[in-house]
Structures are given as structure tokens and as C-alpha cells.
Amino acid sequence: MLEWSDPPFYGGHWVPEMVEAAGGVNVLGEVGFDSKRTNWQAIGFADPDVICVMCCGYGLEYNIKFAKGLYKHTELKYLRAIKNQKIWAFDANSYFSRPTPRIIRGVELLQRVFSGEETVENEAKRVTGTLIRT
């Protein structure tokens, strides 16, 4: 759960609980703690199956742009999520950035992504990119 991309922050506050409720395993971030700045090395070490881009305060359109940028990081090119193009962008402003009843819909969206669905209406989008080769 990438709450910001430059510098990278992983989701905290209620987001780790949303991941658990959706049946996922949060490789960074812990229930009961705030969002925290991290680095690309730590993300690489965690090697997530899926990266969910939900930059705080941004809608789907901007988070798609942030998600596409992940494919340009040479530090990330070996990640399962990058190699398998399992990067998802979300309307974070609506479903993750505020503790409102809409976070229930955010959990539903995460459930669909974690279960392998390829389309999730207009609230989330799988973002593919050109893989960096060396």
C-alpha cells in the first residue's frame, strides 16, 4: 500500500486494517501505527505480489500517473509486482485518505484486486508499463 511515491510512504492509520479485512497481507505498515516514510530498498526487500498506489488526497487519474512511474525505478525492476504488472491505482481521495464510511468500499475494491480480478469499475485500475531491461 503505497501512500506516496516520491519519497515512498507506506499506508498506515486505518489502511493496514483495510488490507487485513480484504484478506491481504500488508508487507509494510502495521495496524495501529501511522503511515511512514520508507525507501525503495525496503520495498524491494518486502517484494510484494501487488502494489496498490493510493497517494493521499489524489483521485484515480493522478494515482495512475504515480503508478506508471514505478516502472521507471531501476531498484524495483526485480519485484514480483513489477514483473507481473500487478500495480493498481486507486481513487485514494474517495476510499483510503479519510476515515469515512466509504472505506468499506475501499475494502471491497481491495478484495477484488487481491482475488485476481482484472477490472474494478472506474474506482481502481490495473496499471501496466514498460519493464526496464539491463
Long-range contacts (C-beta under 8 A, 24 or more apart in sequence): 1-26, 1-28, 1-29, 1-52, 1-54, 2-43, 2-51, 2-52, 2-53, 2-54, 2-55, 2-66, 2-70, 3-35, 3-54, 3-55, 3-56, 3-92, 3-96, 4-35, 4-55, 4-56, 5-53, 5-55, 5-66, 5-69, 5-70, 6-69, 7-37, 7-38, 7-39, 8-37, 8-38, 8-39, 8-40, 8-43, 9-35, 9-36, 9-37, 9-38, 10-35, 10-36, 10-38, 10-43, 11-35, 11-54, 11-96, 12-36, 13-99, 14-99, 14-103, 15-54, 15-96, 18-96, 18-103, 18-106, 18-107, 18-110, 19-110, 21-107, 22-107, 22-108, 22-110, 22-111, 22-114, 23-111, 23-114, 23-115, 24-50, 24-110, 24-114, 40-73, 40-75, 40-76, 41-75, 43-75, 43-76, 43-79, 44-75, 44-76, 44-78, 44-79, 47-78, 47-79, 47-80, 48-79, 48-80, 48-81, 49-80, 49-81, 49-84, 49-86, 50-81, 50-86, 50-87, 50-88, 50-113, 50-114, 51-79, 51-81, 51-82, 51-86, 51-87, 51-88, 52-88, 52-90, 52-110, 52-113, 53-87, 53-88, 53-89, 53-90, 53-92, 53-127, 54-89, 54-90, 54-92, 54-95, 54-96, 54-97, 55-92, 56-92, 56-96, 56-97, 57-92, 57-93, 57-97, 58-92, 58-93, 59-91, 59-92, 59-93, 59-94, 60-89, 60-90, 60-91, 60-122, 60-123, 60-124, 60-125, 63-89, 63-90, 63-91, 63-92, 64-89, 64-125, 64-127, 67-127, 68-127, 68-129, 70-129, 71-129, 71-130, 71-131, 71-132, 72-129, 72-132, 73-132, 74-132, 74-134, 77-131, 77-132, 77-134, 82-131, 83-131, 85-126, 85-127, 85-128, 85-129, 86-126, 87-126, 87-127, 87-128, 87-129, 88-113, 88-120, 88-124, 88-125, 88-126, 88-127, 89-124, 89-125, 89-127, 90-123, 90-124, 91-123, 91-124, 94-123, 95-123
